[in-house]
Amino acid sequence: MIKKALASFFLAIILTGIPGCATVPDKEGDMKCNFGVKAHEEHKFRGPGEFFSAAWGLRKYLFSSIVPVFFSSGRMDPAFREKVCLTVTWANRCRACMAVHSRWGKSAGVKEEEISELETLDPARFEHREWVALMYARDYILFDGRLPDEEIVKEFEKLYSVRERADILAMVKIMDFANRFNNTWDRQRVKSRAAGDAPIN
């Protein structure tokens, strides 16, 4: 169990772009990303307890969904996977992950305008089945794991199989972990620079 939890933690770091922290701007006023994201809107870990609880919670998704989705051909369309990741990242306001997954999304065939449309999730701009999954992902983050719209939940359960829903939820959770990790770390880097400390490497 402990090995799985540790593996989940390190895989989250590797797969979700924590190296993107190197893109943090030097000045507080420059803290924006693709969608005009501002630092005060970011979702962060509220303390060590929440951090370790989230890392531990990833263990049950590691081998059942996370590894297959990223490494098994045909398990999930890469473009759709990146749209889910970017939707979560938009909700969490994570600049580092936004930069990384925008690149990954474009490599998977997602166009620039499609990435921008993830900000509003206008149903007229998406195929219905995809829109339902992205709305589910966004609501899960914005309402901290509570889904207020029962109709979206019902539609999600109707349109996606049990395995597909588990895979999507796994992507939501691992991105949420990485986003919050990055936002917490970014904030420390900015505070350090503002105080005139040496950069954290």
N, C-alpha and C positions, 0 to 999 in steps of 0.2 A: 504493500500500500504506500509506504513512504517513497519507494523508488518511483512509483507511478506519479505521485504528487510532484516529486522533484523533476521528473521527466516532463510533466505538464508545464511546469514553470519555465524551464529552459527552452522548451519548444515554443512557448508563447513569445519569449524574447527573440528567438531566431526568426520565426515566421512572420511576425507582425510589425517588424520594422523599427525596433528600439534603436538601432544604429542611426535612425533618422534624427535623433536628438542633436546630432552635430549641425543640423540646419537651423538651430535656434538663433534668432537675430541678436545683434549686439545691443540694440536699444529697445527699451520698453515700448516706445511708440511704433516700432516696426513689427510688433507681434501680430501678424496677420497671415492667413493662408489663402488657399484657393477661393474660399467663400467669405473672406473678410472676417475670419474668426478672431475674436479678441480674448485675451488671457483670462479676464474676469468671468467669462462664460464657461470656462473649461470644467469638466467633471474630473475630480481627482480622488485618490484614496483619502479617506478621512483619518486614517491612522494605520499603524502596523497590523492591528487585529483584522481590519477589513482587507488589507493587502494579502495576508496569509490565508484568510478564509477564502478569498477569491482564487488564489493559487491552488489551494487544496480542492476546491470545487471543480477545477478543470480536469482532475484525474479521471473522472468517469467518462469524459468525452475524448480522451487522448487517442486510444487505440480503436474505439468504436466509430469515431467520426473525424477527428482532426487529422490524423495521419492519412486515412484513406482519401479524404477530400483534397489534401494537398499533393498526395503522391500517387494516387490510383487513377489512371486514365479512365474517364467516363463516369467517375463517381459524382462529380458536379462540374458543370460547365465553368471554366475559369473566368469568363466574363461575368457570369452571374455571381460567382463567388466574390469577385472584386466589387461588384455593385453592392452586395450585402455588407462587405467590409467597409466600403466607403460611406454607406448609409449610417452605419454605427459610428464611424469616425466623425461624420458631420454632426450627429446628435451629441457626441462627447466633446466636440470642438478640439480635437487633437491635431495640431499643426504638423507634427513629425510624421504621424501615420497617414495624414492626408497626402503629404508629399510622396511618401513611399508607395502607397496603394494607388495613387493617381498614375504613377509610372507603371505599376504592375497592371492596372486596368487597361491602360493604353496598349501595353504589350499583348494583352489578351483580346484586344479588338474593341475596347470601349472607347467611344469618341469623346472628345473634349466637351461637346455640348451635352452628351449623355451624363457625364460626370457632374456638370453644373446642374442638370435637372434633378439630381438626387437631393438638392437643397430643399426643394418644395414638394417633390413627389406628386406632381400634378397627374391625376389618373389618366388624363387625355394624352399624356406623353409616353405612357408605358403600356405594354401588353398586360392585360388584366391579371393574369396569373402571377407574373413577375411583380407587379405593383402590390399585390396582396402580401407577398413575402417581404417586400421592402418596408411596407407599412408596419407589418408585424415586428420586424427588426427595430425600426425606429421607435415605435411605441414601447417596446420592451425596455429600451434604454431610457427614454424620456420619463417613463413612469417607474423606473427602478425595479424592473422585473414584474410589475403589475400591469396587466393589459386591460385598459378601461373600455375598449370598444369590442363588445361581444361579437358583433357582426364580422369584424376582421378576423377574430379567432375562429369563428365557425367557418368562414370562407377559406381560411388557411388550412384548417383540418380537412375540408372537403377537397381542396385542390392538390394537396400534397400528401404523399404516403407517410407512414410512421417513420420510416428511415429518412426520407427527405426532410421531414420536419426536424428530426434529431440532428441532421447534418447542418441545417440552417441555424438552429439554436446554438450548436457548437461554435459556428463561425461568429455568431453574435457575442457569445461569452468570451471567446479568446480575444476578439477585437476589443471588447469592453475592458478586459484586463490590460491589454497592451496600451490602449488609449489612456487609461487612468494612470498607469505606470509612467508613461511618457509625460503626461501633463504634470504629475507630481514632481518628476525629475527636472523638467523644463523650468518649473517655477523656482526650484532651488538654484539652478544655473543662473537665471536672471537676477535673483536676489544677490547671489555671490558677485556677479558683475557690477551690479548697482553699488555694492559696498566697496568695490575696488579690489576684491580678492583676485587671486590668480584663477584663470579658467579651470573648471573641472574637466578632466579628460576621461 
